[in-house]
């Protein structure tokens, strides 16, 4: 036997074909994991299942198998059926499994169903739950009794009501984890030290919990910077400015400053606009440029005037500015509204007020105005 092996090795050593060595190398992955034992080397049932049922490509399917070794497809199939029954799209399921493969090993009745029942009990629709869990699948690995429910009650003590908790959850499921809340509570204490009213803090936490998830050292620096710019901690602008700074880096701030400079604003006008509406620094460069171009070239506004009413930069050109500007043009052309009437006021008022004051009010003089206005709104959709 040993003589036979020795002879065989000598034959391989003298071979010029490198592939003859490969059958001697150990296979890092068990063949049975990915391929069946049939001569055609077809993918194993598990791999085929991941590709066909989860919509994964072969590379993603292999990655899932490594992270969540499935012995059979029955349990995984029951997990997928559960997600589909609760409104998850095929794209969401594919994303979910790719991000957190171990979900396929979950016990539906013991692990998944109770958590979904809890979220449904909060009044969240299935479509909303599907979106939130696709973004934060790891929440399903947390214990409902030991972590999620206690975290819910702790967060409620911070924001004051079930309604506020649900509003925050709609932003991110992470508020139902203690580690996330720990960072929020730490940053809330910083706001309290700077005399920000409790009502303002709650509004910020509920509306934008992500704004308070950062490291306390950076958050403290942001709060001090906002205070140093002259914002009043008791005013609504203070929390908005803090939010704006948490959403961008120092280079991002400098980049937006440069964008506005190139569009004709002085540094003092930029800072004045920021104090009036801090979120004007969050809009994308494309949105800012497109808006300024329309305001200046189509509406005849000067950059300086725009800086005095930065709220209009936040609104959609297609869905609000252009349709309302059309109404203004029609009314001024018929001397029904003065050309000196504030453009910015028309742009920022609520839809109901705008319709009452500038559309239905003149339906006798301009009967087609409402239909024309709505048709332009429809074009934007």
C-alpha positions in Angstrom: 0.0 0.0 0.0 2.8 2.5 1.0 4.7 1.5 -2.2 1.6 2.3 -4.3 1.2 5.8 -2.7 4.9 6.5 -3.1 4.7 5.6 -6.8 1.6 7.7 -7.3 3.3 10.8 -5.7 6.3 10.4 -7.9 4.0 10.4 -10.9 2.3 13.6 -9.7 5.7 15.3 -9.0 6.8 14.7 -12.6 3.6 15.9 -14.0 3.6 19.3 -15.9 -0.1 19.9 -15.2 -0.5 22.0 -12.1 -4.2 20.9 -11.7 -3.0 17.4 -10.7 -2.0 18.8 -7.3 -5.4 20.2 -6.4 -7.0 16.9 -5.4 -4.4 16.6 -2.7 -5.2 20.0 -1.1 -7.8 20.1 1.7 -11.1 21.7 0.7 -11.8 24.6 3.1 -15.6 24.2 2.6 -17.4 20.8 2.9 -18.6 19.9 -0.6 -21.9 18.8 0.7 -22.7 22.3 2.0 -22.8 23.9 -1.4 -23.3 21.0 -3.9 -25.1 17.8 -4.1 -23.3 14.5 -4.7 -24.7 14.1 -8.1 -22.2 14.0 -11.0 -23.7 17.3 -12.4 -22.5 19.3 -9.3 -25.8 21.1 -9.0 -26.2 23.6 -6.1 -27.3 22.0 -2.8 -31.0 22.4 -1.8 -30.0 25.0 0.8 -28.1 27.2 -1.6 -30.8 26.9 -4.2 -33.4 27.8 -1.6 -31.5 31.0 -0.7 -31.2 32.0 -4.3 -34.7 31.1 -5.4 -36.7 32.0 -2.2 -34.7 34.9 -0.8 -33.7 36.5 -4.1 -30.0 36.3 -3.3 -27.2 36.0 -5.8 -24.8 33.1 -5.4 -22.2 35.2 -3.6 -24.7 36.6 -1.1 -26.2 33.1 -0.6 -22.7 31.6 0.2 -22.1 34.4 2.7 -25.5 33.7 4.4 -24.7 30.0 4.7 -21.3 30.8 6.4 -23.0 33.1 8.9 -26.1 31.0 9.5 -25.4 27.3 8.8 -28.8 25.8 7.9 -29.3 22.1 8.3 -32.6 22.1 6.6 -34.8 24.6 4.8 -38.0 24.0 6.8 -37.2 26.5 9.6 -35.9 29.1 7.2 -39.0 28.7 4.9 -41.3 29.2 7.9 -39.4 32.4 8.7 -39.8 33.7 5.2 -43.5 32.8 5.2 -43.9 34.8 8.4 -42.3 37.9 6.9 -44.4 37.7 3.8 -47.5 37.3 5.8 -46.6 40.5 7.7 -46.3 42.6 4.6 -42.5 42.4 3.8 -41.7 42.8 0.1 -39.3 40.4 -1.6 -36.8 43.2 -1.8 -37.1 43.8 2.0 -36.8 40.1 2.7 -33.6 39.9 0.6 -32.1 42.9 2.4 -33.2 41.6 5.8 -31.5 38.2 5.3 -28.4 39.7 3.8 -28.0 42.1 6.8 -28.8 39.6 9.5 -28.6 36.0 8.2 -29.2 34.4 11.6 -32.9 35.4 11.3 -33.3 32.3 9.2 -32.6 30.3 12.4 -35.3 32.0 14.4 -38.2 30.2 16.0 -41.3 31.9 14.5 -43.7 31.3 17.4 -41.3 31.8 20.2 -39.0 34.6 18.9 -40.6 36.5 16.0 -44.4 36.5 16.5 -44.4 38.0 20.1 -42.2 40.9 19.0 -44.5 41.6 16.0 -47.5 41.4 18.2 -45.9 43.9 20.6 -45.2 46.4 17.7 -48.7 45.9 16.2 -50.1 46.5 19.6 -48.5 50.0 19.6 -50.6 50.9 16.5 -47.9 50.5 13.9 -49.1 49.2 10.6 -47.4 46.2 9.1 -45.9 48.2 6.2 -44.2 50.6 8.8 -43.0 47.7 10.9 -41.5 46.1 7.7 -39.6 49.2 6.9 -38.3 49.7 10.4 -37.1 46.1 10.9 -35.5 46.0 7.4 -33.4 49.0 8.6 -32.7 47.6 12.1 -33.0 43.8 11.9 -30.9 43.2 15.0 -33.9 44.4 17.2 -35.3 40.9 16.6 -32.4 39.4 18.4 -33.3 41.3 21.6 -35.3 39.7 24.4 -38.9 41.1 24.4 -39.4 40.7 28.2 -35.9 41.6 29.4 -34.9 44.3 26.9 -37.5 45.6 24.5 -40.5 46.1 26.9 -38.3 47.5 29.8 -36.6 49.9 27.3 -40.0 51.0 26.1 -41.1 52.0 29.6 -37.8 53.7 30.3 -38.1 55.7 27.1 -41.7 56.6 28.0 -40.5 58.1 31.3 -38.2 60.3 29.2 -40.7 61.6 26.6 -43.8 61.4 28.8 -46.4 59.5 26.8 -47.1 56.3 24.7 -47.9 58.6 21.8 -44.4 60.2 21.9 -42.7 56.8 22.2 -44.5 55.6 19.1 -43.6 58.7 17.2 -39.9 58.2 18.1 -40.1 54.5 17.1 -41.4 55.5 13.7 -38.1 57.2 13.2 -35.9 54.3 14.5 -36.5 51.1 16.4 -33.2 51.7 18.1 -34.9 53.7 20.8 -36.1 50.3 22.1 -32.6 49.4 23.1 -30.9 50.4 26.4 -27.5 51.2 24.8 -29.1 53.6 22.4 -31.1 55.2 25.2 -28.0 55.5 27.3 -26.5 57.9 24.7 -29.7 59.8 24.3 -30.1 60.3 28.1 -26.4 61.5 28.4 -27.0 64.1 25.7 -30.3 65.2 27.1 -28.5 66.0 30.4 -26.2 68.3 28.4 -29.2 70.2 27.0 -30.6 70.5 30.5 -27.4 72.0 31.8 -27.7 74.6 29.1 -31.2 75.5 30.3 -33.0 74.1 27.2 -36.7 73.8 28.3 -38.0 70.3 28.9 -40.7 70.7 26.2 -38.0 71.6 23.6 -35.9 68.6 24.6 -38.8 66.2 24.3 -39.7 67.6 20.9 -36.2 67.0 19.7 -35.9 63.5 21.2 -39.3 62.4 19.8 -38.9 64.0 16.3 -35.2 63.3 15.7 -33.8 60.7 18.2 -30.9 60.1 15.9 -29.7 63.6 16.6 -28.9 62.6 20.2 -27.2 59.3 19.5 -23.7 60.7 19.0 -20.8 60.8 21.4 -21.4 63.2 24.3 -18.0 65.0 23.7 -19.0 66.0 20.2 -22.6 66.8 21.2 -21.4 69.0 24.0 -19.2 70.9 21.6 -22.2 71.4 19.2 -24.4 72.8 22.0 -21.7 75.2 23.1 -21.1 76.3 19.5 -24.8 77.0 19.0 -25.0 79.0 22.2 -21.9 80.9 21.1 -23.6 81.9 17.8 -26.2 83.8 19.8 -29.1 81.3 19.8 -31.4 81.5 22.9 -31.6 78.0 24.6 -35.2 78.7 25.4 -36.2 79.3 21.8 -37.1 76.8 19.1 -34.2 77.8 16.9 -31.7 76.5 19.4 -32.8 72.9 19.1 -33.1 73.2 15.3 -29.5 74.5 15.2 -28.3 71.7 17.3 -30.1 69.2 15.1 -28.5 70.8 12.0 -25.0 70.5 13.3 -25.5 66.9 14.3 -26.4 66.1 10.7 -23.2 67.4 9.2 -19.5 67.5 9.7 -17.3 70.5 9.9 -16.3 70.1 6.3 -20.0 69.8 5.4 -20.7 73.2 7.1 -17.8 74.8 5.3 -19.0 73.3 2.0 -22.5 74.8 2.3 -21.0 78.2 3.3 -19.0 78.1 0.0 -22.1 77.2 -2.0 -24.1 80.1 -0.6 -21.1 82.5 -1.2 -20.9 81.5 -4.8 -24.6 82.2 -5.1 -24.2 85.7 -3.9 -24.6 85.6 -0.1 -22.2 87.3 2.2 -21.0 85.5 5.3 -23.1 87.7 7.5 -26.2 86.9 5.3 -25.4 83.2 5.6 -25.2 83.3 9.3 -28.3 85.5 9.5 -30.2 83.0 7.4 -29.0 80.1 9.5 -30.3 81.9 12.6 -33.7 82.3 11.0 -33.9 78.8 9.6 -31.0 76.4 10.6 -32.2 73.7 8.3 -31.2 75.7 5.3 -27.7 74.4 5.8 -28.9 70.8 5.5 -30.4 71.0 2.0 -28.3 69.4 -0.7 -26.1 71.5 -2.9 -28.2 70.5 -5.9 -31.5 71.6 -4.2 -30.0 74.9 -3.1 -28.6 75.7 -6.6 -31.8 74.7 -8.4 -33.9 76.7 -6.0 -31.8 79.8 -6.1 -31.7 79.7 -9.9 -35.5 79.7 -10.0 -36.0 82.3 -7.4 -33.6 84.7 -9.1 -34.2 84.0 -12.8 -37.9 83.2 -12.8 -39.3 85.0 -9.8 -37.0 88.1 -9.9 -35.8 87.8 -6.3 -32.3 89.0 -5.4 -29.9 86.7 -3.4 -30.0 89.2 -0.5 -33.8 89.1 -0.3 -33.8 85.3 -0.4 -31.3 85.2 2.5 -33.9 87.1 4.5 -36.5 84.3 4.0 -34.5 81.1 4.0 -37.6 79.0 4.7 -38.5 79.0 1.0 -35.3 77.1 0.2 -36.6 74.1 2.1 -39.8 73.7 0.0 -40.1 71.6 -3.1 -39.9 73.6 -6.3 -42.1 71.2 -8.3 -44.7 70.6 -5.6 -45.0 74.0 -4.0 -42.9 76.9 -5.4 -43.7 76.6 -9.1 -47.5 75.9 -8.7 -47.9 78.8 -6.3 -45.8 81.1 -8.4 -48.1 80.3 -11.3 -51.1 81.4 -9.2 -49.3 84.6 -8.2 -48.6 85.4 -11.9 -52.3 84.9 -12.8 -53.6 87.0 -10.0 -51.1 89.9 -10.4 -51.7 89.9 -14.2 -55.4 90.6 -13.4 -54.6 93.1 -10.7 -56.3 90.9 -8.1 -53.1 90.8 -6.0 -50.5 93.4 -5.7 -47.1 92.7 -7.2 -45.6 93.9 -3.9 -47.3 91.1 -1.9 -44.6 89.1 -0.2 -43.5 86.1 -2.3 -42.1 84.3 0.8 -45.4 84.6 2.7 -47.2 82.9 -0.2 -44.6 80.2 -0.3 -44.5 79.3 3.4 -48.2 79.4 4.4 -50.1 76.1 4.8 -51.9 74.6 1.8 -55.3 75.3 3.3 -54.5 79.0 3.9 -53.0 79.4 0.4 -56.1 77.9 -1.2 -58.5 80.0 0.9 -56.6 83.3 0.3 -55.4 83.0 -3.3 -57.4 80.3 -5.1 -61.0 79.7 -3.9 -61.3 83.4 -3.0 -61.1 84.3 -6.7 -63.0 81.4 -8.2 -65.6 83.8 -9.7 -63.0 86.0 -11.4 -60.7 83.1 -12.4 -62.9 79.9 -12.4 -60.2 77.8 -14.0 -57.5 78.7 -11.5 -58.1 75.8 -9.1 -58.0 73.2 -11.9 -54.8 74.8 -13.4 -53.2 74.9 -9.9 -54.1 71.3 -9.2 -52.9 70.1 -12.6 -49.5 71.6 -11.9 -49.4 69.9 -8.5 -50.2 66.6 -10.3 -47.3 67.0 -12.7 -44.9 67.1 -9.7 -46.1 63.7 -8.5 
